Amino acid sequence: MRSEWQLQEAKGNFSQLIRLAAGGDAQVVTVHGKPTAVVVSAEQYVRLTRHKGKLSAALLQPDLGIEDLDLARSLDAGRNIEL
């Protein structure tokens, strides 16, 4: 399926562009060959812009267990420097 449109093509085929985006295929609109805008379905937009909430609220959830957290950290001590 088509996913990249020049601006003039996007204007002329707006209904098709919207139909493809609504079907779940993000559509890229270019101006002078450079990607300028992306048209996505309303569902994808909501998912991408959904408020994630505060870390403190997530940590206070009663069903959050230690196995749900990734507490791994790098053992790399960094670089050696001379002062």
C-alpha positions as CSV (number, residue, x, y, z in Angstrom):
1,M,0.0,0.0,0.0
2,R,1.0,3.6,-0.5
3,S,2.3,5.4,2.5
4,E,4.2,8.5,1.2
5,W,2.5,11.4,-0.6
6,Q,3.8,14.6,-2.1
7,L,1.7,17.5,-0.8
8,Q,-0.1,18.1,-4.2
9,E,-1.0,14.4,-4.4
10,A,-2.2,14.4,-0.8
11,K,-4.5,17.3,-1.6
12,G,-5.9,15.7,-4.7
13,N,-6.4,12.3,-3.0
14,F,-7.3,13.4,0.5
15,S,-10.2,10.9,0.9
16,Q,-7.9,8.0,-0.1
17,L,-5.1,9.2,2.2
18,I,-7.6,9.5,5.1
19,R,-9.1,6.0,4.4
20,L,-5.6,4.5,4.5
21,A,-4.6,6.2,7.7
22,A,-7.9,5.2,9.3
23,G,-7.1,1.6,8.4
24,G,-4.0,1.8,10.5
25,D,-1.4,2.6,7.9
26,A,0.4,5.9,8.8
27,Q,0.7,8.2,5.8
28,V,3.7,10.5,5.3
29,V,3.2,13.8,3.5
30,T,6.3,15.3,1.9
31,V,7.2,18.9,0.8
32,H,10.1,19.2,-1.6
33,G,11.0,15.6,-0.9
34,K,11.3,16.0,2.8
35,P,8.9,14.3,5.3
36,T,6.8,17.1,6.7
37,A,3.7,15.5,8.3
38,V,2.2,12.2,9.2
39,V,-1.4,11.3,9.1
40,V,-2.5,8.6,11.5
41,S,-5.8,7.2,12.6
42,A,-7.6,8.8,15.6
43,E,-7.0,5.6,17.6
44,Q,-3.2,5.7,17.0
45,Y,-3.2,9.4,17.8
46,V,-4.9,8.8,21.2
47,R,-2.5,6.0,22.0
48,L,0.5,8.1,21.1
49,T,-0.6,11.2,23.1
50,R,-2.2,9.5,26.0
51,H,-1.2,10.9,29.4
52,K,1.1,8.4,31.0
53,G,0.6,9.5,34.6
54,K,3.1,10.1,37.4
55,L,5.7,7.6,38.5
56,S,4.6,8.1,42.1
57,A,1.1,7.0,41.2
58,A,2.4,3.9,39.4
59,L,4.6,2.9,42.3
60,L,1.6,3.2,44.7
61,Q,-0.5,0.7,42.8
62,P,-1.2,-2.3,45.1
63,D,-0.8,-4.8,42.3
64,L,2.7,-3.6,41.4
65,G,5.2,-6.3,42.4
66,I,9.0,-6.1,42.5
67,E,9.1,-8.5,39.5
68,D,7.3,-5.8,37.5
69,L,10.3,-3.4,37.9
70,D,13.5,-3.5,36.0
71,L,16.1,-2.5,38.5
72,A,19.2,-3.7,36.5
73,R,22.0,-1.2,36.2
74,S,25.2,-1.1,34.3
75,L,28.3,-2.4,36.1
76,D,30.4,-0.1,33.9
77,A,32.5,2.2,36.2
78,G,33.0,4.8,33.6
79,R,36.3,6.0,32.2
80,N,39.6,6.5,34.0
81,I,40.8,10.1,34.2
82,E,43.9,11.7,35.6
83,L,43.7,14.8,37.6
